[in-house]
Amino acid sequence: MRFHVDNMTCGGRARAATAALRSADPAAAVRTAPPNRAAEVETARDEAQVRAALAEAGFAARRPPRRIARRDAATMPPSAAALSRWDTAVTRSRRSEIVEKSLC
């Protein structure tokens, strides 16, 4: 599970968040990235228990928005927004094929 932890801004806060998560599940694998305010947890506990452990320690955690992988760009609907957003993932020839198919 990945979380965005708003108030995890330094190494000390990351260690405190890690300790809170490990208190809920000692076998949990926890990775934190304070510059991104990100925490990744591999645990047998469910999301509600993980969020409760973080909240009890004073951390507000939320799930980050799902990002579409670049490899999914070719399967996206051929809208102008999608083509411009994923310009680097789809080659010019592939883009023209997508546009031609949508016009037919």
Buried (B, 14 or more C-beta within 10 A) or exposed (E): BEBBBEEBEEEEBBEBBBEBBBEBBEEBEBEBEBEEBBBEBEBEBEEEBBBBBBEEBEBEBEEEEEEEEEEEBBEBEBEEEBBEEBEEBBEEEEBEBBEEEEEE
